[in-house]
C-alpha cells in the first residue's frame, strides 16, 4: 500500500510541475473556488465532513456553486430558494443519476429505483411500484407490529470510495492496485447470498391463509402471475428492491436516532420537555405504540430538528442533468453532476432566521413545515422525482424508537464524564454517523403508580 501511495504522489507531483496554475471557472457557469489540476477542489474539502466544507464555501460563492471533485465538475445547491427554483421549475432536467461503479454493482446494474436511469419507462414503473405497494400507507401500517417488536427488543436489551468515479483517466488503474473491484465483488456476493436466502424462505414457507403478505410475497406473486407486461419482475429486480429497503432503510434510521440522542444529551432542557410529554400521557405504559405517536407533537418537532441539523445523508444522492438548462442566468450543461447539500439548506438563514445553528425543536411547534419534500428548507429525504419514497416508513421507525427511549429511561454519561458535552464530530461516509460511538448509560425511570395513570 505504501508503494502505491508513493507512486500516486510522484504522479501527481509531476502533473503539478507542468500544470501549476490553478484553473478558474468558465464565465457562464455558477461561481466557485479556483481548482487545481487533476484533484480539482479536493484540497478544500474535509473528508470527514464534506457537507460542512461545501456549506462554508457556499457562504463565499453563493447558493449555486461550481467546483470539481477530481476531474468531475459538480454544481452544489446550498439554499432553500435555489432548491425550490430547481425542483419546482427544472426537476425533469435535474432528475438523471450518475452511475457510480460501486452502486451499479450493488443495484444489479441500476435495477433499483434510486440509481436507475431517468427519463426511462422502467424508472416510472418502478417508482409507481414503490409508491403504490412497497411504501404505501397500507403497506407501512401492515408492518407496524414488526417495528414495535424490534423497538421493544431494543428497549429490553438496550462506503467504498472508487477513484474511477472521480479520476476517470487513471482511476481505474488505481482501483485495480488497491483491490477495490475484488472488494466490491465480495460485498456484492455476500449481499446477493443474503437476498437469495430471503427469497427462498418466502418461496418455501407455509403461510396461514389469514396472514397478510409482506412486500417480498407481493413481488414474488407479481412475478408468478406476470400481470405487469410493462415491468418484468425478475429475481434481480426483486433483489435490487430488497437492497433499497435494506441499505436505504436501516443505516439512515440508525444514524438519525444516534444524532437525536446526541442532541438530546447536549440539550437537557429539550430532553426534559420530551420526557415530560411522553410520560404525562404514557408514563404508565411499558411501551409506546405507533398508535400513540400522533399525541406527541414535541416528539415530532425533535425529529424534524434532528433531520434539519443532522441529515443522515447530508449531500443526498447525486443527481445529473439530463439536458441543458439555465438557472439564475447561469448555463448548466447536460450530464453535469449536481449535489443538493441538505445540511447547508437546513442552515439557510434566509429560510430559518437568525440562529439556524441552534438545536431548537420549538421552531416546529404550531408549524406546517414538514420533511416530505414540499418545504424546500427541510429536504433530508430529497424532493421531486428523485425524492425518497420511504419517507413515511422512516418517520415511523425513528419516532417510535425515540419515543420509547425517552419514555423508558433517564440517560447519563459514564462516570467521570458528567457535565461534558457529547462531541458531534462526524465520520466520513455517504451516511453520516458519529466519529466515535455514543456512550450513554440508561437508568430506569421511577415506577409509575396506578394512581398516576391519567383518566
DOZAZA-572308 format. One record per residue: x, y, z of N, C-alpha, C in turn. Coordinates in steps of 0.2 Angstrom, whole numbers, padded with zeros to 4 digits, always signed. Example, Ala and Ser with C-alpha at 12.3 -4.5 7.8 and 13.67 -1.06 7.14 Angstrom:
<pts>
+0066-0028+0039+0062-0022+0039+0066-0016+0039+0064-0011+0035+0068-0005+0036+0064+0000+0039
</pts>
This chain:
<pts>
+0004-0006+0000+0000+0000+0000+0004+0006+0000+0010+0006+0004+0014+0012+0004+0017+0013-0003+0019+0008-0006+0022+0009-0013+0017+0012-0018+0011+0010-0017+0006+0013-0022+0005+0020-0020+0005+0022-0014+0004+0029-0012+0010+0033-0014+0016+0030-0014+0022+0034-0016+0021+0035-0024+0019+0030-0028+0018+0031-0035+0013+0036-0037+0007+0036-0033+0002+0041-0034+0005+0048-0033+0008+0049-0027+0011+0055-0025+0016+0058-0031+0020+0054-0033+0025+0056-0038+0021+0058-0045+0016+0054-0046+0012+0055-0052+0009+0062-0052+0006+0064-0046+0003+0070-0045+0008+0076-0045+0013+0074-0042+0019+0080-0041+0021+0082-0048+0022+0077-0053+0024+0078-0060+0019+0082-0063+0012+0081-0062+0007+0085-0065+0007+0092-0063+0008+0093-0056+0008+0099-0053+0014+0103-0056+0019+0100-0057+0025+0104-0060+0023+0107-0067+0020+0103-0071+0018+0105-0078+0012+0109-0078+0008+0108-0073+0001+0112-0073+0000+0115-0066+0004+0120-0065+0004+0123-0058-0001+0128-0057-0003+0131-0063-0008+0137-0062-0015+0134-0060-0018+0137-0055-0025+0135-0054-0030+0136-0060-0035+0132-0060-0040+0133-0066-0046+0137-0063-0048+0142-0066-0053+0146-0064-0060+0143-0067-0065+0147-0066-0072+0144-0068-0074+0148-0074-0077+0144-0079-0080+0147-0085-0085+0153-0083-0085+0158-0087-0089+0164-0086-0096+0162-0085-0099+0157-0090-0106+0156-0090-0108+0151-0085-0103+0148-0081-0105+0144-0075-0106+0147-0069-0110+0144-0064-0110+0147-0057-0104+0148-0054-0103+0153-0050-0096+0155-0047-0094+0149-0042-0087+0149-0041-0085+0143-0037-0077+0145-0036-0074+0141-0031-0067+0142-0030-0063+0140-0035-0057+0143-0036-0052+0140-0041-0050+0133-0039-0049+0129-0045-0047+0122-0043-0040+0121-0046-0037+0116-0043-0031+0114-0045-0031+0108-0051-0026+0107-0055-0027+0102-0060-0027+0095-0056-0030+0091-0060-0031+0084-0058-0035+0083-0051-0034+0086-0046-0038+0085-0040-0044+0090-0039-0044+0095-0043-0049+0100-0043-0049+0103-0036-0055+0103-0033-0056+0106-0026-0055+0102-0020-0052+0096-0021-0052+0091-0016-0048+0093-0010-0043+0098-0011-0039+0100-0006-0043+0105-0001-0049+0107-0003-0053+0112+0001-0058+0108+0004-0059+0102+0004-0064+0098+0007-0061+0094+0013-0065+0094+0018-0063+0090+0024-0067+0083+0023-0063+0078+0022-0066+0071+0020-0071+0069+0025-0070+0071+0032-0074+0068+0037-0081+0072+0037-0081+0078+0034-0087+0082+0034-0087+0086+0028-0088+0083+0022-0088+0086+0016-0094+0091+0015-0100+0090+0018-0106+0094+0018-0104+0101+0022-0100+0100+0027-0099+0106+0031-0094+0111+0027-0089+0107+0023-0084+0111+0019-0088+0115+0014-0093+0111+0010-0096+0114+0005-0101+0120+0007-0103+0119+0013-0108+0124+0017-0103+0131+0018-0097+0130+0020-0093+0136+0021-0091+0139+0015-0090+0135+0010-0088+0138+0003-0094+0142+0000-0100+0139+0001-0106+0142-0002-0107+0149+0001-0104+0150+0007-0105+0157+0010-0101+0162+0006-0096+0160+0003-0092+0164-0001-0094+0165-0009-0096+0159-0011-0098+0158-0018-0105+0158-0020-0109+0157-0015-0116+0158-0017-0120+0151-0016-0127+0151-0017-0131+0146-0016-0131+0141-0022-0128+0143-0028-0127+0138-0033-0120+0139-0035-0116+0134-0034-0109+0134-0034-0106+0129-0038-0101+0131-0042-0097+0126-0046-0090+0124-0043-0089+0118-0043-0082+0115-0041-0081+0109-0045-0075+0106-0044-0073+0100-0046-0071+0095-0041-0073+0089-0041-0070+0084-0037-0066+0079-0041-0060+0079-0040-0056+0076-0045-0056+0080-0052-0058+0076-0057-0059+0080-0063-0066+0080-0065-0070+0079-0061-0078+0079-0062-0081+0085-0060-0084+0089-0064-0087+0095-0062-0094+0094-0058-0095+0098-0053-0101+0097-0049-0104+0104-0049-0111+0104-0048-0115+0110-0046-0118+0109-0039-0117+0113-0034-0119+0112-0027-0124+0117-0025-0130+0114-0023-0136+0118-0021-0136+0119-0014-0136+0125-0011-0135+0126-0004-0140+0131-0001-0146+0132-0004-0151+0136-0001-0158+0134-0002-0162+0135+0002-0169+0133+0001-0172+0137-0006-0170+0143-0007-0173+0146-0013-0170+0143-0019-0164+0141-0019-0161+0138-0025-0164+0131-0026-0165+0127-0021-0168+0121-0021-0175+0121-0024-0179+0126-0022-0186+0127-0024-0186+0129-0032-0181+0133-0034-0181+0135-0041-0179+0129-0045-0175+0125-0043-0173+0119-0047-0178+0114-0047-0181+0112-0041-0185+0106-0041-0192+0108-0043-0194+0114-0042-0201+0117-0045-0201+0118-0052-0196+0121-0055-0196+0123-0062-0192+0119-0067-0187+0115-0064-0182+0111-0068-0181+0104-0066-0186+0101-0062-0185+0095-0060-0183+0089-0065-0187+0089-0071-0185+0084-0076-0178+0084-0078-0175+0091-0079-0169+0091-0082-0163+0089-0077-0165+0089-0070-0161+0088-0065-0162+0081-0062-0166+0076-0065-0168+0070-0062-0164+0064-0064-0159+0065-0068-0155+0059-0070-0150+0058-0065-0147+0052-0065-0142+0050-0060-0135+0048-0063-0130+0050-0060-0123+0047-0062-0123+0040-0060-0119+0036-0063-0118+0029-0062-0112+0027-0059-0111+0028-0052-0105+0026-0048-0104+0019-0049-0098+0017-0049-0096+0010-0050-0099+0005-0045-0098+0007-0039-0100+0003-0033-0107+0002-0033-0111+0007-0034-0119+0006-0033-0121+0003-0039-0118+0004-0045-0120+0000-0051-0120-0008-0050-0115-0010-0046-0114-0017-0045-0119-0019-0039-0120-0015-0034-0124-0017-0029-0131-0017-0031-0133-0013-0036-0140-0012-0038-0142-0016-0044-0138-0021-0045-0139-0025-0051-0139-0021-0057-0134-0017-0058-0134-0013-0064-0140-0008-0065-0142-0005-0059-0147+0000-0059-0154-0002-0059-0155-0008-0057-0162-0011-0057-0166-0009-0051-0163-0005-0047-0167-0002-0041-0170+0004-0043-0173+0008-0038-0177+0014-0040-0172+0020-0039-0167+0019-0035-0163+0025-0033-0158+0027-0039-0155+0022-0042-0150+0023-0047-0152+0021-0054-0158+0019-0055-0160+0018-0062-0160+0024-0066-0159+0024-0073-0159+0030-0077-0165+0034-0077-0165+0040-0079-0170+0044-0080-0169+0049-0086-0173+0051-0090-0180+0048-0090-0180+0041-0093-0184+0037-0091-0184+0030-0093-0191+0027-0091-0194+0023-0095-0200+0020-0094-0200+0015-0088-0194+0011-0087-0193+0007-0081-0193+0011-0075-0190+0017-0075-0190+0021-0069-0197+0023-0066-0201+0025-0071-0208+0027-0070-0212+0021-0067-0211+0015-0070-0214+0009-0067-0212+0007-0060-0205+0007-0059-0203+0006-0053-0205+0011-0047-0205+0017-0049-0207+0022-0044-0214+0021-0042-0218+0019-0047-0225+0018-0046-0226+0012-0041-0222+0007-0043-0222+0001-0038-0220+0002-0031-0215+0007-0030-0213+0009-0023-0219+0013-0020-0222+0017-0024-0226+0022-0020-0233+0018-0019-0235+0014-0023-0242+0011-0023-0241+0004-0018-0236+0001-0018-0235-0005-0015-0230-0006-0009-0224-0004-0011-0218-0005-0006-0219-0001+0000-0220+0006-0001-0220+0011+0004-0227+0014+0005-0232+0011+0003-0239+0014+0003-0241+0014+0010-0246+0019+0012-0248+0019+0019-0251+0013+0022-0254+0009+0017-0257+0002+0019-0251-0002+0021-0246-0003+0016-0241-0007+0017-0237-0005+0024-0235+0001+0025-0232+0003+0031-0236+0001+0037-0242+0002+0037-0246+0000+0043-0246-0007+0044-0246-0011+0039-0246-0018+0039-0240-0021+0043-0234-0017+0043-0228-0019+0046-0227-0016+0053-0232-0013+0055-0232-0009+0062-0230-0014+0067-0233-0020+0068-0231-0025+0073-0224-0027+0073-0221-0027+0067-0214-0029+0066-0209-0024+0069-0211-0017+0068-0207-0012+0070-0208-0011+0078-0214-0012+0080-0215-0012+0088-0211-0017+0091-0211-0023+0088-0207-0029+0091-0200-0028+0091-0197-0025+0086-0190-0024+0086-0188-0018+0091-0192-0013+0091-0191-0007+0096-0191-0010+0103-0196-0014+0104-0197-0017+0111-0191-0021+0113-0188-0025+0108-0182-0029+0110-0176-0024+0111-0176-0019+0108-0170-0014+0109-0171-0011+0116-0177-0009+0118-0178-0007+0125-0177-0012+0130-0178-0018+0128-0177-0023+0133-0169-0025+0133-0166-0025+0128-0159-0027+0128-0154-0021+0128-0158-0015+0127-0154-0009+0126-0147-0011+0123-0093+0017+0015-0093+0017+0008-0087+0016+0004-0088+0013+0002-0082+0012-0003-0081+0018-0007-0075+0020-0007-0073+0026-0012-0070+0023-0018-0073+0025-0024-0070+0022-0030-0066+0028-0034-0059+0028-0035-0056+0033-0038-0058+0034-0045-0061+0029-0048-0063+0029-0055-0069+0034-0056-0073+0035-0051-0078+0039-0051-0076+0046-0052-0070+0048-0049-0068+0055-0049-0062+0056-0053-0058+0051-0055-0052+0052-0059-0053+0047-0065-0057+0048-0070-0059+0043-0075-0053+0041-0079-0048+0045-0080-0042+0043-0084-0038+0038-0081-0036+0039-0074-0031+0035-0071-0034+0031-0065-0041+0033-0064-0044+0030-0058-0045+0022-0058-0046+0020-0064-0047+0013-0065-0041+0009-0063-0035+0012-0065-0029+0008-0063-0027+0008-0056-0029+0014-0053-0028+0015-0045-0032+0010-0042-0039+0010-0044-0043+0005-0041-0041-0002-0041-0038-0004-0047-0035-0011-0048-0030-0012-0043-0025-0008-0042-0020-0009-0037-0022-0009-0030-0028-0005-0028-0030-0005-0022-0034-0011-0020-0036-0015-0025-0040-0021-0024-0048-0019-0024-0050-0013-0026-0057-0011-0025-0062-0016-0029-0060-0018-0035-0065-0022-0039-0066-0029-0035-0061-0032-0032-0062-0038-0029-0066-0037-0022-0065-0031-0019-0069-0030-0013-0076-0029-0014-0078-0025-0020-0084-0024-0022-0088-0031-0023-0084-0035-0027-0087-0041-0029-0089-0046-0023-0084-0045-0018-0085-0049-0012-0091-0047-0008-0092-0040-0007-0098-0037-0004-0104-0039-0008-0104-0038-0014-0109-0040-0018-0112-0047-0017-0107-0052-0017-0108-0059-0017-0111-0060-0010-0109-0057-0005-0112-0058+0002-0119-0055+0003-0120-0049+0000-0127-0047+0000-0132-0051-0005-0129-0053-0010-0133-0057-0015-0135-0063-0012-0131-0066-0008-0132-0073-0005-0138-0071+0001-0137-0066+0004-0142-0064+0009-0149-0063+0006-0149-0059+0000-0156-0058-0003-0159-0065-0005-0154-0069-0008-0156-0076-0011-0160-0080-0005-0157-0079+0001-0159-0083+0007-0166-0080+0008-0167-0074+0008-0174-0071+0010-0179-0073+0005-0177-0073-0001-0182-0075-0007-0184-0083-0006-0179-0087-0005-0180-0094-0004-0185-0095+0002-0183-0092+0008-0188-0093+0013-0195-0091+0012-0196-0086+0008-0203-0084+0006-0206-0089+0001-0202-0092-0003-0204-0097-0008-0206-0103-0004-0203-0105+0001-0204-0112+0004-0208-0112+0010-0209-0106+0014-0213-0106+0020-0220-0107+0019-0223-0110+0024-0231-0111+0024-0234-0105+0027-0238-0102+0023-0242-0096+0026-0249-0097+0028-0251-0095+0034-0258-0096+0036-0262-0091+0031-0268-0094+0030-0272-0090+0025-0274-0083+0027-0274-0082+0034-0276-0075+0036-0270-0071+0037-0264-0073+0036-0258-0069+0037-0257-0065+0031-0256-0058+0032-0255-0054+0027-0248-0054+0023-0248-0054+0017-0242-0054+0013-0238-0048+0014-0231-0049+0015-0226-0044+0015-0224-0042+0008-0220-0037+0007-0218-0035+0001-0214-0040-0004-0211-0044-0001-0207-0050-0004-0212-0055-0007-0217-0056-0003-0223-0061-0005-0226-0057-0011-0228-0051-0011-0231-0047-0016-0227-0048-0023-0221-0046-0022-0216-0046-0028-0216-0053-0031-0215-0058-0027-0215-0065-0030-0221-0067-0033-0227-0065-0030-0233-0066-0033-0234-0063-0040-0232-0056-0040-0232-0052-0046-0228-0056-0052-0222-0058-0050-0218-0062-0055-0221-0068-0057-0224-0072-0053-0228-0078-0055-0234-0077-0059-0238-0071-0058-0244-0070-0061-0242-0067-0068-0236-0063-0068-0234-0060-0074-0240-0055-0077-0243-0052-0072-0248-0047-0074-0246-0040-0077-0240-0039-0075-0237-0032-0077-0233-0033-0084-0236-0032-0089-0232-0033-0096-0227-0027-0097-0228-0021-0093-0223-0016-0094-0217-0016-0089-0218-0020-0084-0212-0021-0079-0211-0028-0078-0206-0031-0080-0204-0038-0079-0201-0039-0073-0204-0042-0068-0201-0043-0061-0197-0049-0061-0190-0048-0062-0185-0053-0062-0183-0054-0055-0179-0060-0054-0176-0061-0047-0171-0055-0046-0167-0053-0050-0163-0047-0049-0166-0041-0047-0172-0040-0050-0176-0034-0049-0179-0034-0042-0181-0040-0040-0183-0041-0033-0177-0040-0028-0171-0042-0030-0165-0041-0025-0163-0034-0025-0164-0030-0031-0162-0023-0031-0167-0019-0026-0174-0021-0026-0178-0018-0021-0177-0020-0014-0175-0026-0013-0173-0028-0006-0167-0023-0004-0162-0023-0009-0156-0018-0007-0158-0011-0005-0163-0008-0009-0165-0002-0007-0168-0001+0000-0172-0006+0002-0175-0006+0008-0170-0008+0014-0166-0013+0012-0161-0015+0017-0156-0010+0019-0153-0007+0014-0147-0002+0014-0150+0005+0016-0155+0007+0012-0158+0014+0012-0162+0015+0019-0165+0009+0021-0170+0010+0027-0167+0008+0033-0161+0006+0034-0158+0004+0041-0153+0008+0043-0148+0009+0039-0142+0013+0041-0144+0021+0042-0148+0023+0038-0150+0030+0039-0154+0031+0045-0159+0027+0046-0163+0027+0053-0159+0027+0059-0154+0022+0059-0149+0021+0064-0145+0028+0065-0143+0031+0060-0139+0037+0061-0143+0043+0063-0149+0043+0061-0154+0048+0064-0155+0048+0071-0156+0041+0073-0158+0040+0080-0152+0042+0085-0146+0040+0082-0140+0042+0085-0139+0049+0086-0140+0053+0081-0139+0060+0081-0144+0063+0086-0150+0060+0086-0156+0063+0090-0154+0062+0098-0151+0056+0099-0149+0055+0106-0143+0060+0108-0139+0061+0103-0133+0066+0105-0136+0073+0106-0140+0075+0102-0143+0082+0103-0147+0082+0109-0151+0077+0111-0154+0077+0117-0150+0077+0123-0144+0074+0123-0140+0074+0129-0136+0080+0130-0135+0084+0124-0132+0090+0124-0136+0096+0126-0143+0094+0126-0148+0100+0127-0153+0097+0132-0151+0097+0138-0155+0094+0144-0162+0096+0144-0163+0103+0142-0170+0106+0143-0174+0103+0138-0172+0101+0132-0176+0098+0127-0177+0091+0129-0172+0087+0131-0174+0080+0134-0179+0080+0139-0179+0085+0144-0183+0085+0149-0190+0086+0147-0191+0091+0142-0198+0093+0139-0200+0087+0135-0196+0083+0132-0198+0077+0128-0201+0072+0133-0197+0071+0138-0199+0065+0143-0205+0067+0147-0206+0074+0148-0212+0076+0151-0218+0075+0147-0217+0076+0140-0223+0075+0136-0225+0067+0135-0220+0063+0134-0221+0056+0134-0224+0053+0140-0221+0055+0146-0223+0052+0152-0230+0055+0155-0231+0061+0153-0238+0064+0155-0243+0060+0152-0243+0057+0146-0248+0054+0143-0247+0046+0143-0241+0044+0143-0240+0036+0143-0235+0034+0148-0234+0038+0153-0229+0035+0158-0231+0029+0162-0237+0028+0162-0240+0022+0165-0239+0015+0161-0237+0016+0154-0236+0011+0150-0229+0009+0149-0228+0002+0148-0222-0001+0147-0219+0001+0140-0224+0002+0135-0222+0003+0128-0226+0008+0125-0223+0013+0121-0227+0017+0117-0228+0014+0110-0234+0013+0108-0235+0010+0101-0236+0016+0096-0236+0014+0090-0236+0019+0084-0243+0022+0085-0248+0019+0087-0255+0022+0088-0255+0028+0092-0250+0028+0097-0249+0034+0102-0245+0040+0099-0241+0039+0094-0237+0044+0091-0240+0051+0089-0246+0051+0086-0250+0057+0084-0251+0061+0090-0251+0059+0097-0252+0063+0103-0246+0066+0105-0240+0065+0102-0234+0068+0104-0231+0073+0099-0233+0079+0099-0231+0084+0094-0224+0086+0095-0222+0087+0102-0215+0089+0103-0210+0083+0101-0212+0077+0101-0208+0072+0098-0206+0073+0091-0212+0074+0087-0211+0076+0080-0207+0082+0079-0207+0087+0083-0203+0093+0082-0196+0091+0083-0194+0087+0088-0187+0085+0090-0184+0081+0084-0188+0076+0081-0186+0073+0075-0185+0077+0069-0189+0082+0068-0188+0087+0062-0182+0091+0063-0181+0093+0070-0175+0097+0071-0169+0093+0070-0169+0087+0072-0163+0082+0071-0162+0082+0064-0167+0080+0060-0166+0080+0052-0163+0086+0049-0165+0092+0052-0163+0098+0049-0155+0099+0051-0153+0098+0057-0146+0099+0059-0142+0093+0057-0144+0087+0057-0140+0081+0056-0143+0076+0051-0144+0079+0045-0147+0074+0040-0143+0068+0039-0146+0062+0039-0142+0056+0038-0138+0056+0032-0140+0058+0026-0137+0059+0020-0136+0066+0018-0131+0070+0021-0132+0077+0020-0131+0080+0013-0128+0076+0009-0127+0078+0002-0132+0075-0003-0137+0071+0000-0142+0067-0003-0138+0063-0008-0142+0059-0013-0139+0056-0018-0137+0060-0024-0132+0060-0027-0130+0065-0033-0135+0064-0038-0136+0070-0041-0141+0070-0047-0136+0071-0053-0139+0071-0059-0135+0073-0065-0140+0076-0070-0138+0081-0073-0143+0085-0078-0144+0080-0084-0150+0080-0086-0152+0076-0092-0151+0080-0099-0152+0087-0098-0152+0091-0103-0149+0098-0101-0148+0103-0106-0146+0109-0104-0151+0113-0101-0150+0118-0096-0155+0122-0093-0151+0128-0091-0155+0134-0089-0152+0140-0087-0155+0141-0080-0151+0142-0075-0153+0143-0068-0150+0150-0066-0154+0155-0064-0151+0162-0062-0146+0164-0067-0147+0164-0073-0143+0166-0079-0137+0162-0080-0136+0157-0076-0130+0153-0077-0132+0147-0082-0127+0145-0086-0129+0139-0090-0126+0132-0087-0131+0128-0086-0129+0121-0084-0129+0116-0089-0124+0113-0091-0123+0109-0096-0126+0102-0095-0128+0098-0100-0130+0091-0099-0125+0087-0096-0127+0082-0092-0123+0077-0089-0118+0081-0083-0121+0087-0081-0117+0090-0075-0119+0086-0069-0115+0085-0064-0117+0082-0058-0119+0087-0053-0124+0085-0050-0127+0090-0045-0128+0088-0038-0126+0091-0033-0126+0089-0026-0131+0094-0023-0136+0092-0019-0141+0096-0015-0138+0095-0008-0135+0100-0005-0132+0100+0002-0138+0101+0007-0141+0096+0009-0147+0096+0013-0145+0099+0020-0138+0098+0022-0136+0101+0028-0136+0109+0027-0133+0111+0022-0132+0118+0021-0139+0122+0020-0144+0118+0017-0151+0121+0016-0154+0121+0023-0153+0116+0027-0155+0117+0034-0152+0122+0038-0147+0125+0036-0143+0131+0039-0145+0137+0036-0149+0137+0031-0150+0143+0027-0154+0149+0031-0150+0154+0033-0153+0159+0037-0159+0163+0034-0159+0163+0027-0165+0166+0024-0171+0163+0025-0171+0156+0026-0176+0152+0027-0178+0151+0035-0172+0150+0039-0173+0148+0046-0172+0154+0051-0170+0160+0049-0170+0165+0053-0162+0166+0056-0162+0170+0061-0155+0172+0063-0151+0167+0067-0154+0162+0069-0150+0157+0073-0151+0150+0071-0149+0149+0064-0151+0142+0062-0147+0136+0065-0141+0138+0068-0137+0133+0071-0139+0130+0077-0144+0133+0080-0146+0131+0087-0151+0125+0086-0150+0121+0091-0155+0115+0091-0161+0117+0095-0166+0119+0092-0172+0122+0095-0179+0119+0092-0181+0113+0094-0187+0110+0091-0193+0114+0091-0193+0119+0096-0199+0123+0096-0201+0127+0090-0196+0128+0086-0197+0131+0079-0202+0127+0075-0203+0121+0076-0208+0117+0073-0215+0116+0076-0215+0119+0082-0222+0118+0086-0227+0123+0082-0233+0121+0081-0238+0125+0078-0235+0128+0071-0231+0123+0068-0228+0125+0061-0230+0119+0056-0232+0121+0050-0234+0116+0045-0228+0113+0041-0222+0116+0043-0216+0114+0039-0214+0106+0040-0214+0102+0035-0213+0095+0035-0207+0093+0031-0205+0087+0032-0199+0084+0028-0200+0080+0023-0206+0080+0020-0209+0076+0015-0207+0078+0008-0204+0084+0007-0202+0086+0001-0205+0093-0002-0210+0095+0001-0214+0101-0001-0211+0107+0002-0207+0107+0008-0204+0113+0011-0197+0112+0009-0195+0117+0005-0188+0116+0002-0182+0118+0007-0184+0121+0013-0179+0122+0018-0177+0116+0022-0181+0110+0021-0180+0104+0025-0181+0098+0020-0176+0096+0017-0177+0090+0012-0172+0085+0014-0172+0082+0020-0167+0076+0021-0168+0070+0017-0175+0070+0014-0176+0064+0010-0177+0066+0003-0174+0072+0001-0174+0074-0006-0181+0077-0007-0182+0078-0014-0189+0081-0016-0189+0080-0023-0195+0081-0026-0197+0080-0033-0196+0073-0035-0195+0072-0042-0195+0065-0044-0190+0060-0041-0185+0063-0038-0180+0058-0035-0180+0059-0027-0186+0061-0025-0187+0061-0018-0187+0053-0015-0185+0052-0009-0186+0045-0006-0193+0043-0005-0195+0038-0008-0202+0035-0007-0203+0032+0000-0198+0031+0004-0199+0028+0010-0199+0033+0016-0201+0039+0015-0201+0044+0020-0206+0042+0025-0212+0040+0024-0217+0038+0029-0214+0032+0033-0211+0027+0030-0209+0022+0035-0203+0024+0039-0199+0028+0036-0193+0031+0040-0195+0035+0046-0200+0039+0045-0203+0043+0051-0206+0039+0056-0209+0034+0054-0212+0029+0059-0207+0026+0064-0202+0023+0060-0196+0020+0064-0193+0024+0069-0191+0030+0067-0187+0035+0071-0191+0037+0077-0197+0039+0075-0202+0042+0081-0203+0037+0086-0205+0031+0083-0206+0025+0088-0201+0024+0093-0195+0023+0090-0189+0021+0094-0187+0027+0099-0187+0033+0096-0185+0039+0101-0190+0040+0106-0197+0039+0105-0202+0040+0110-0201+0035+0116-0199+0029+0114-0198+0024+0119-0192+0024+0123-0186+0027+0119-0180+0028+0123-0181+0034+0128-0185+0039+0126-0186+0045+0131-0190+0043+0136-0196+0039+0135-0201+0037+0140-0198+0032+0145-0194+0027+0143-0192+0021+0147-0186+0023+0152-0182+0027+0149-0175+0028+0153-0174+0036+0154-0170+0037+0159-0166+0043+0160-0159+0041+0158-0155+0046+0155-0149+0045+0151-0143+0049+0155-0138+0045+0156-0132+0048+0159-0126+0047+0156-0121+0051+0156-0114+0050+0154-0111+0045+0159-0106+0041+0156-0102+0037+0161-0098+0041+0166-0096+0038+0172-0093+0041+0177-0087+0045+0175-0086+0051+0177-0080+0055+0176-0081+0059+0170-0087+0058+0166-0089+0062+0160-0095+0067+0161-0097+0066+0167-0103+0070+0169-0102+0078+0168-0106+0081+0165-0106+0088+0163-0102+0090+0157-0099+0085+0154-0096+0086+0147-0101+0086+0142-0100+0090+0136-0104+0090+0130-0102+0084+0126-0107+0080+0123-0105+0075+0119-0103+0077+0112-0097+0075+0110-0095+0078+0104-0099+0076+0098-0099+0081+0093-0103+0080+0087-0099+0079+0080-0093+0077+0081-0089+0076+0075-0091+0070+0071-0092+0071+0065-0095+0066+0060-0089+0062+0057-0091+0055+0056-0086+0051+0052-0088+0052+0045-0083+0050+0040-0084+0051+0033-0088+0045+0031-0092+0047+0025-0096+0042+0023-0102+0045+0020-0106+0041+0015-0112+0044+0012-0117+0045+0017-0118+0040+0022-0122+0041+0028-0118+0043+0033-0120+0049+0036-0116+0052+0041-0117+0050+0048-0113+0046+0051-0113+0044+0058-0108+0048+0062-0109+0047+0069-0104+0050+0073-0097+0047+0072-0092+0051+0073-0085+0048+0073-0083+0043+0078-0086+0044+0084-0085+0040+0090-0092+0037+0092-0091+0031+0095-0098+0028+0097-0101+0032+0103-0107+0033+0103-0111+0037+0108-0112+0032+0114-0109+0035+0119-0109+0031+0126-0113+0034+0131-0120+0032+0131-0124+0034+0136-0127+0028+0141-0128+0030+0147-0130+0024+0152-0137+0025+0153-0141+0020+0152-0148+0021+0153-0150+0019+0161-0154+0023+0163-0156+0022+0170-0164+0022+0170-0166+0016+0173-0174+0015+0173-0177+0021+0176-0183+0023+0173-0186+0029+0176-0190+0026+0182-0192+0031+0187-0195+0029+0193-0202+0025+0191-0204+0020+0195-0210+0017+0193-0216+0021+0193-0220+0021+0188-0226+0025+0188-0232+0021+0191-0235+0024+0196-0240+0020+0200-0247+0021+0197-0251+0016+0198-0258+0016+0195-0262+0022+0197-0260+0025+0203-0264+0032+0204-0262+0037+0200-0256+0037+0197-0254+0042+0192-0257+0042+0185-0260+0036+0184-0262+0035+0177-0267+0040+0175-0267+0043+0170-0272+0048+0168-0278+0045+0166-0284+0049+0168-0290+0046+0167-0292+0047+0160
</pts>
